Amino acid sequence: MEAVAKSLDLTCREFQILLLLLQNKKIKQIAYELNISLRRVSECISRIKQKTGCHNTDKLFKKYGYILSYDFS
């Protein structure tokens, strides 16, 4: 997972959040699952969007939805 995150120029935390966003999880769900604050999730989402050039979740899914088919185990 770390290699994929680095290839996208994302931190591991940002990549975790991206994966959860791609699974259509809401900010509250992501915060709960990762045991972090809503503010931290929102800040990471903003950085993800900035780094990827995708300004909404639909664009993120179109550009990175293929990642969901990866086996990270």
N, C-alpha and C positions, 0 to 999 in steps of 0.2 A: 504494500500500500504506500509506503514511504517513497518508493521510486516513482510511482504514478503521480503522487502529490508534487514531488520535485519537478517532474517533467511538465507539470502545469503551472509551476512557479507558485504553488500554494504551500502553506504550512500544513503539518499533519492535522491540526485542529480545523483549519479551513477546509481541508479535504473531507474530514469526517462530516462537517456541516454540509458540504456540497452533496455528499452521498445521501444524507438524510433529506435534503431539499429535493433531490431527484426522486426520492421515494414519496414525494408529496407531503412530507411532514411539516407541520406548522411550527412557528418559532417557539411556542410554549412546549410543544412535544420535544423539540430538539433540546431545549434547555433542560427539560426534565431528564431525558435519556442520557445527556452528557454531564448532568449535574453541574451546570453553569448558569449564570444569570441570563435573563432575557436581553439585557443590555449587551453582554458579551456576544451572544448569538447575533444580534442585530449588527454589531460592529464587524463581526466576521463576514456576515453576508454582504455588507457594504464593500469590504475589501475584496471579497470574491468577485463581486460584480465589476469592481474597478479593474482588477487584474485580468479578468477574462474578457472584458469589453461587452459583457451581456448585462443589459440594464433591467431585465426582469427574469422571472423564473422560467417562463416559456422559452426564452432564448437560451438559458442555461441548459434546459432539457434537450432542446434541438441540437445544441453544440456538444453536450457531454453525456447525453442519455446512454450512449453506448457503454459507459463505464459500469453501469449496473450489471452488465453481463460478465464482468470480471469475477474471478474467484479469488478473494483475498485471504482465504484461510491457509 
